[in-house]
């Protein structure tokens, strides 16, 4: 866990890497050190620095190129029309945190279904790389999140509640 200056309401986290389809995103190593980051179970859409989000979106779109794109939905700009699609292979997304903890996201934490004709990537860009990063409940689905407040650590265990 990281400390958020002036706030005792949120648990801070240190994201060190994101990978899409097992490929580490190419971005400056300092991208996550420009802003504080929190883990929040009450927010739905993860907000990332634009530099990180743009790299993720590009890699995700490349992996999903065989699926029909759909119109954007509010802040969600990477959407797909999966009508008449018999099976969908959602690229894996992994978040790695300081201390070596990582989360291989379940597909339910990667795509949000608005309707059969509009399924969207559950991440959005902040306005600026210095805006607070919010890691949210969509990505925590199917995980047990362990808070070791006294030890200042977070842990993630897969196969928690669906």
C-alpha positions in Angstrom: 0.0 0.0 0.0 1.1 3.6 -0.6 0.3 6.6 1.4 -1.9 9.3 -0.1 -0.8 12.7 1.3 -3.6 14.4 3.2 -6.0 11.5 2.9 -6.8 8.6 5.3 -10.0 7.7 3.4 -8.4 5.6 0.6 -5.8 2.9 0.3 -3.0 3.9 -2.0 -1.4 1.5 -4.5 1.7 1.5 -6.7 1.0 0.2 -10.2 4.3 -0.6 -11.9 3.3 -2.4 -15.1 0.3 -3.3 -17.3 0.4 -6.1 -19.9 -2.2 -6.9 -22.6 -2.1 -10.4 -24.0 1.1 -11.0 -22.0 2.9 -8.1 -23.7 4.1 -5.4 -21.4 2.8 -2.0 -22.5 5.5 0.3 -23.9 5.3 3.5 -21.9 7.7 5.5 -19.7 8.5 3.8 -16.4 7.6 7.1 -14.7 4.0 7.2 -15.9 2.6 5.9 -12.6 4.9 8.0 -10.4 3.4 11.3 -11.6 0.1 10.9 -9.7 -1.2 9.2 -6.6 -3.2 6.0 -7.2 -5.9 4.5 -5.0 -7.9 1.2 -4.9 -11.6 1.9 -4.6 -14.5 -0.6 -4.4 -17.1 2.1 -4.9 -16.2 3.3 -8.3 -17.0 1.4 -11.5 -14.6 2.6 -14.2 -10.8 2.5 -13.7 -9.1 5.8 -14.5 -5.6 5.7 -15.8 -3.1 8.4 -16.9 -3.7 9.2 -20.6 -0.2 7.8 -21.4 -1.0 4.4 -19.9 -4.6 4.3 -21.1 -3.6 5.1 -24.7 -1.0 2.3 -24.7 -3.6 -0.1 -23.2 -6.3 0.9 -25.7 -3.9 0.5 -28.7 -2.8 -2.9 -27.6 -6.3 -4.0 -26.7 -7.8 -2.8 -30.0 -5.0 -4.7 -31.9 -5.9 -7.9 -30.1 -9.6 -7.3 -30.8 -9.2 -6.3 -34.4 -11.3 -9.2 -35.7 -14.4 -8.0 -33.8 -16.8 -5.3 -35.1 -16.3 -2.0 -33.4 -19.3 -0.2 -31.8 -20.0 3.4 -31.0 -18.4 4.8 -27.8 -20.5 5.1 -24.6 -19.8 8.2 -22.6 -16.2 8.0 -21.3 -15.8 4.4 -22.7 -14.2 4.8 -26.2 -13.3 1.2 -27.0 -16.6 -0.7 -27.7 -17.6 -3.7 -29.7 -20.7 -5.1 -31.3 -20.7 -8.8 -30.5 -24.1 -9.7 -32.0 -23.9 -12.8 -34.0 -20.5 -13.6 -32.6 -20.4 -17.2 -31.5 -17.3 -16.9 -29.2 -15.2 -14.1 -28.0 -11.5 -14.3 -27.0 -10.9 -11.4 -24.6 -7.2 -10.6 -24.4 -5.8 -11.0 -20.9 -4.9 -7.9 -18.9 -2.4 -8.0 -16.0 -1.7 -5.3 -13.5 1.5 -5.6 -11.6 2.0 -3.6 -8.3 5.1 -2.8 -6.3 6.1 -5.7 -4.1 5.3 -8.2 -6.9 1.6 -8.5 -6.4 -0.4 -8.8 -9.6 -3.9 -9.3 -10.9 -4.7 -11.2 -14.1 -8.1 -9.7 -14.7 -11.1 -11.9 -15.3 -12.9 -11.1 -18.6 -15.8 -9.6 -16.5 -13.3 -7.0 -15.3 -12.1 -6.1 -18.8 -15.4 -5.7 -20.7 -18.6 -4.1 -19.5 -21.8 -5.2 -21.3 -24.2 -2.3 -22.1 -26.1 -4.6 -24.5 -25.4 -7.3 -27.0 -24.5 -4.7 -29.5 -22.3 -2.6 -27.2 -19.6 -4.1 -25.0 -16.9 -1.7 -23.8 -13.4 -1.8 -22.3 -13.8 -0.9 -18.6 -11.0 1.7 -18.5 -10.9 5.4 -19.3 -8.2 8.1 -19.5 -7.9 10.8 -17.0 -7.5 14.4 -18.3 -3.8 14.5 -17.4 -1.0 12.1 -16.3 -1.0 13.9 -12.9 -4.6 13.2 -12.1 -5.3 10.6 -9.4 -5.4 7.0 -10.7 -8.4 5.0 -9.5 -8.3 1.2 -9.6 -11.9 0.1 -9.2 -14.4 -2.6 -8.4 -14.7 -3.9 -12.0 -11.1 -5.1 -11.9 -11.6 -6.5 -8.4 -14.4 -8.9 -9.5 -13.6 -12.5 -8.8 -10.7 -11.6 -6.5 -10.4 -11.6 -2.8 -8.6 -8.4 -1.9 -6.7 -8.7 1.4 -5.9 -5.5 3.3 -2.9 -5.8 5.7 -3.2 -2.3 7.1 -0.7 -2.9 9.9 1.8 -4.3 7.5 1.0 -1.7 4.8 0.3 -4.3 2.1 -2.4 -5.5 -0.2 -2.8 -9.0 -1.5 -5.0 -10.4 -4.3 -6.3 -14.0 -4.5 -8.1 -15.2 -7.6 -11.3 -17.2 -7.7 -13.1 -15.1 -5.0 -16.8 -14.3 -5.3 -18.0 -14.0 -8.9 
